[in-house]
Amino acid sequence: MEQHASVGFIMNKAVKKVQDYGVLVMFSHTIFSLSFALISMLLASGGLPDLNVMFWIFVAFIGARTGANAINRVIDAEIDAKNPRTATRQIPQGLMKKKEVIIFSILCFLVMLIGAAMLNPLCLLLSPIALVLMVIYPYMKRYTWLCHVVLGITSASAPVGAWIAVTGTISWLPLFMGAANTAWVAGFDIIYGSQDYDFDRKNGLKSIPTKFGVKYGLYIAALFHAATIFFLVVVGLLSTQLGTIYYVGVSIIAVLFIVEHWIVSPTNLANVKIASYGINQIVSIVFLVFGTIAALL
């Protein structure tokens, strides 16, 4: 009986630890880059790629994305502890130690490198660039208000990397896909950062809202999202696979952007989380569904 109880206790602890890591790396937010990576992969291969290639792309993506979010939590631990909005995260609460999260991040990055090595030489050669971006991004808000753009560029490694994984080359189409990913992420990250305006200014952290004010920061976010639509249209024009269905999806995304910016204002930031994360999760799903159908038909 005691043996069963001890096994159950160990299992419960293991499940709790997995859940803690899932929250730590915001696993539910994987969709933000995954949709762009998958559509890029489908366009690069002219349909479904070889299963072996698809598997290693997925391995590299999960390793990179998970490691990046984990190391972000380590680097920002002191800042998170000061901010009432983030003080409940795992490291500030003491639920996880920095050392264990660093080890976890290193293991994830090794998985990414193994995935890149299994794909092709160019993927492996360029993977350190993506790795550097993932590690330096959390520091950017300490030095430049362009931190949102750096985050966008880091996210854009996914669609560009997926294209290289399939073709072993680079071209204009994945670069414009990456530009769309960059502008999209930068835009909603500005909206998200608006809620920390007072905290960031008090603690010397830099962002577009702290540089230009929340009002103009939201305008700049809207410009980034307008640029996202432009880049997505260019992707459609460059691709021979994408047609009417794809543009229907892009149109829906444009409407979602309008709603996103309509529900947030400098005097009403209550819907920031819905605008920056909730609506953009829908944006990502719409892009994934319509882009996949268009690419495979």
Number of C-alpha atoms within 10 A of each C-alpha: 5 7 8 9 10 11 11 12 12 12 12 12 12 12 12 12 14 12 12 16 18 14 15 20 20 14 15 10 15 16 17 20 22 22 23 26 28 22 27 28 29 22 25 25 17 14 16 16 15 10 9 11 19 18 15 20 26 18 19 28 27 20 22 25 25 24 27 26 18 24 24 22 22 21 17 15 19 13 17 20 17 13 14 11 12 15 16 14 18 20 20 21 14 10 12 17 13 19 10 11 20 18 14 17 24 17 15 23 25 16 20 28 22 16 26 25 18 19 24 17 14 17 23 18 12 14 21 13 12 19 18 12 17 24 16 17 21 20 14 18 18 15 12 15 18 16 23 26 22 22 21 24 23 26 27 27 28 29 28 25 28 31 29 24 29 22 16 15 14 15 12 11 22 28 18 23 26 29 24 29 30 26 27 29 28 26 28 28 21 26 30 21 20 25 20 19 19 12 16 20 14 9 12 12 21 20 27 26 27 21 16 14 14 23 13 15 22 24 18 19 24 22 14 22 26 18 18 28 19 16 22 22 18 16 22 21 13 14 14 11 17 21 15 11 17 23 18 15 20 23 14 15 23 17 12 18 24 14 13 22 20 10 14 20 17 13 8 10 16 12 17 21 16 15 23 22 18 14 18 22 18 15 23 18 18 20 23 21 16 20 28 22 14 21 25 14 10
